[in-house]
Amino acid sequence: MWLLLLACSQDPLAAAGEAYAGQMKPVFMQNRALGEQFLQIASNVKRNEADAASVAGTVSTTTLHAAEAVAAQAAKVQPADPQLGSGHAALVSAWKHRADAYGAASKAWTAGDLAAFDLAVLEVRKSAQEEAAAADQLAATLGPAGVKIDLYP
């Protein structure tokens, strides 16, 4: 009986937040894998273990497709509580922005357009700031309900 009372007395935002975290966990895992992949590419470049053509090929195929998949999967999730809507929308927007920026960087790299590449890298950085702001917004919404969102499980 106590279990039933506890279940019935749970904060609706907490329940919606837990459901949201569950829906988003596979997306967060894809996002973490994307980050690890990007760090591996950067590490290979820094150690001179990757040439320009292989970096361009990896970014234009694997990395770009993974970024697009993260944004698309996140866009399919519809939070149950409207209080989560703006934070989720901001996260989806940040991830779409990142995918677009990766695409622009790949095209610029392939074309040898360093100015366009630099602009695309700035957009990647902006998308990371947008992602952090969206995560902060979700944390501010869910924190009082005792729910934590981990973007990189």
C-alpha positions in Angstrom: 0.0 0.0 0.0 2.8 2.4 0.8 4.4 1.8 -2.6 1.1 2.7 -4.2 0.9 5.9 -2.2 4.5 6.9 -3.0 3.8 6.2 -6.7 0.7 8.3 -6.7 2.3 11.2 -4.8 5.3 11.6 -7.2 5.7 15.0 -8.6 4.3 15.1 -12.1 7.4 17.0 -13.4 9.7 14.4 -11.8 7.7 11.6 -13.5 7.9 13.4 -16.8 11.6 14.1 -16.3 12.4 10.5 -15.6 10.4 9.5 -18.7 12.2 12.1 -20.8 15.6 10.9 -19.5 14.6 7.4 -20.4 13.5 8.4 -23.9 16.6 10.5 -24.5 19.2 8.0 -23.0 19.8 6.3 -26.4 20.2 9.7 -28.0 22.6 10.8 -25.3 24.6 7.7 -25.8 24.8 8.4 -29.5 25.9 11.9 -28.7 28.6 10.7 -26.4 29.9 8.3 -29.1 29.9 11.2 -31.5 32.0 13.3 -29.1 34.4 10.4 -28.7 34.7 10.0 -32.4 35.4 13.7 -32.9 38.1 13.6 -30.2 39.7 10.5 -31.9 39.8 12.4 -35.2 41.4 15.4 -33.5 43.9 13.2 -31.7 44.9 11.5 -35.0 45.4 14.9 -36.6 47.4 16.2 -33.7 49.7 13.1 -33.8 50.0 13.5 -37.7 48.3 10.0 -38.1 45.7 11.3 -40.4 46.0 13.2 -43.7 43.7 15.8 -45.0 41.8 13.4 -47.3 41.1 10.8 -44.6 39.9 13.5 -42.2 37.6 15.0 -44.8 36.3 11.5 -45.7 35.6 10.6 -42.1 33.9 13.9 -41.3 31.8 13.9 -44.5 30.6 10.3 -43.9 30.8 9.0 -40.4 30.9 12.1 -38.2 28.4 14.1 -40.2 25.9 11.2 -40.5 26.2 10.5 -36.7 25.5 14.2 -36.0 22.5 14.2 -38.3 21.3 11.0 -36.6 21.6 12.5 -33.1 19.6 15.5 -34.1 16.9 13.5 -35.9 16.5 11.0 -33.1 16.2 13.9 -30.6 13.6 15.6 -32.7 11.4 12.5 -32.5 11.2 12.8 -28.7 8.2 14.7 -27.4 8.5 15.6 -23.7 5.4 14.7 -21.7 5.5 17.9 -19.7 5.4 21.3 -21.4 7.9 22.6 -18.9 10.5 20.5 -20.7 9.5 21.7 -24.2 11.7 24.8 -24.5 14.8 23.1 -23.1 14.4 20.1 -25.4 13.7 22.3 -28.4 16.9 24.2 -27.6 18.9 20.9 -27.4 17.5 19.7 -30.7 18.3 23.1 -32.3 21.8 23.0 -31.0 22.3 19.5 -32.4 20.9 20.4 -35.8 23.1 23.5 -35.8 26.1 21.2 -35.1 25.2 18.8 -37.9 24.9 21.7 -40.3 28.2 23.1 -39.2 29.9 19.8 -39.6 28.5 19.6 -43.1 29.7 23.1 -43.9 33.2 22.3 -42.5 33.4 19.1 -44.6 32.4 21.0 -47.7 34.9 23.8 -47.0 37.7 21.4 -46.2 37.1 19.4 -49.4 37.0 22.6 -51.5 40.1 23.9 -49.8 38.2 27.0 -48.7 40.0 27.9 -45.4 37.9 31.0 -44.8 34.7 29.0 -45.0 36.2 26.2 -42.9 37.1 28.7 -40.2 33.5 30.0 -40.2 32.2 26.5 -40.0 34.5 25.8 -37.0 33.1 28.9 -35.3 29.6 27.5 -35.9 30.6 24.2 -34.3 31.8 26.1 -31.3 28.5 28.1 -31.1 26.5 24.9 -31.3 28.5 23.5 -28.3 27.6 26.6 -26.4 24.0 26.2 -27.4 24.1 22.6 -26.3 25.5 23.6 -22.9 22.8 26.3 -22.5 20.1 23.8 -23.3 21.5 21.3 -20.8 21.6 24.1 -18.2 18.0 25.0 -19.0 16.9 21.3 -18.6 18.8 21.0 -15.4 17.2 24.2 -14.0 13.8 22.8 -14.9 14.3 19.3 -13.6 16.7 20.0 -10.7 14.0 21.0 -8.2 12.1 17.8 -9.1 15.2 15.8 -8.3 15.9 14.6 -11.8 19.3 14.9 -13.4 19.9 14.7 -17.1 23.3 13.3 -18.3 24.1 14.3 -21.8 27.1 11.9 -21.9 26.1 8.7 -20.1 
